[in-house]
Amino acid sequence: MGASIAKNSAATASVSASTVTAKPNDSFIPIVDEIRNLAADDFNEDPVAHAKLLSKIHALQLASETPLETIYRIGHQSWQNAAIKVALDLGIFDVLVAREPRPVGGDELASIRGADVVLVALGLCAEVGVGLYVANAKTTIMTVPQGITSFQFWVDMAMPAAAQLPDYLRANSYQNPHDNKTTAFARAFGSEFWTWLKQNPRYSTTFNGFMASRREGRPSWFDIYPVEQELSGPEKENTVTLVEIGGNQGHDLVNLKAKYPNLQGAMVLQDLPDVVAKAKFNDANIVAMGHNFFDPQPIKHAHAYHFRAIFHDWSDADCVRILTRTARAMKAGFSKLLISEFVLADAETALFPASLDLQMMGLHAGMERSESQWRGLLREAGLEVVRVWRRAVVVGGECVVEARLR
Ligand SMILES: C[S@@+](CC[C@H](N)C(=O)[O-])C[C@H]1O[C@@H](n2cnc3c(N)ncnc32)[C@H](O)[C@@H]1O
């Protein structure tokens, strides 16, 4: 949606003690009752109740904290993320999980002063005696790619860019950026994100691992979109069923075929040449192709062209360029364009997509978009929305936007 960043006015007025330590009023008491009811439904595996429960717990924390407590909790997050990354680098989570259920002494962990304490306070392991640590239910995720590559990406690549965002915006008169060569990321790292990744293979491996693992355990686009019903038809024998554009090393295609092994027709993975160079498939129906999505789409008249988490990396003008290239390859009345991304709610956007929107601005001059923004982009590229497929439980969550030629 693009961030609306207001200029700060210098806070020069003196503040009374109550400004920082004001006891909350009793507004949190009704929230406690709501939480009790939602917790019972969540226990019975109602996903709507689960989402609402987390939101109410957050509301309860805010309603219970003094303003000072709130800003200290938020303000120290960057150091806490740094502590987690140090623990990863030192293999602390691996040691804790290997030793489970027995505890490990802090002196055995090759840790640094304070890091273990932060991990306990964050709930990523437990303390069972003075200086004695043990894995808990959250520790194992920090030993698998989803936890490891996420923190490598967030701390090594996103945090330095985030730290540059305020200065970047001040220097650019608080205008939303449109050029991915001049971003907060470029200010921190000296070049545009994709170029920098190509020049830094170690980080490129991390990033590709993060892309492949980050949605494990969460619904994918083909859990929302009725693939078998929509991607089969009389022409399928002669056509490519799906072109996965910007599909990284093909993790989504592999998962799609695992879920729908009988899905007929060829599938083509496209990404930058050095990214697809390492893609390997056991399925003869999946082929990899180096392709820059700013060039004309070489696969004509496919049944579907799918983009996941691509357009939020780009400005509106670049998105229209990419979409136009795709539209020119589509067959009227047959080809479908599928976009898997967040469709932001018009109001009360959840915290994660809101901060992802900022991340896209800081890394790429990109943004998350609302339904009306998606409709506008597609219209400009000669396309129209057929339907926005959503999971019933999520308001403002990841959706599949289906479009066709106008
Ligand atoms: C945010 S990742 C999304 C990857 C994958 N679709 C997913 O959702 O996991 C963006 C992808 O776009 C690719 N990409 C960036 N610029 C590209 C370009 N000009 N042409 C083709 N792919 C590009 C990157 O290599 C990366 O794999």
The ligand as a Gaussian input file, in Angstrom:
#p B3LYP/6-31G(d) Opt

LIG

0 1
 C       10.623000     -12.575000      -3.318000
 S       11.324000     -13.787000      -4.363000
 C        9.901000     -14.842000      -4.598000
 C       10.283000     -16.230000      -4.996000
 C        9.117000     -17.210000      -5.138000
 N        8.157000     -16.784000      -6.151000
 C        8.449000     -17.388000      -3.803000
 O        7.367000     -16.832000      -3.578000
 O        9.005000     -18.065000      -2.948000
 C       11.479000     -12.942000      -5.897000
 C       12.081000     -13.771000      -7.001000
 O       12.162000     -12.950000      -8.176000
 C       13.359000     -13.266000      -8.853000
 N       13.710000     -12.140000      -9.746000
 C       14.175000     -10.926000      -9.405000
 N       14.353000     -10.173000     -10.504000
 C       13.982000     -10.937000     -11.565000
 C       13.920000     -10.716000     -12.973000
 N       14.263000      -9.529000     -13.506000
 N       13.481000     -11.717000     -13.778000
 C       13.118000     -12.914000     -13.239000
 N       13.144000     -13.184000     -11.907000
 C       13.570000     -12.201000     -11.088000
 C       14.352000     -13.505000      -7.734000
 O       15.482000     -14.228000      -8.154000
 C       13.500000     -14.255000      -6.726000
 O       13.565000     -15.638000      -6.902000

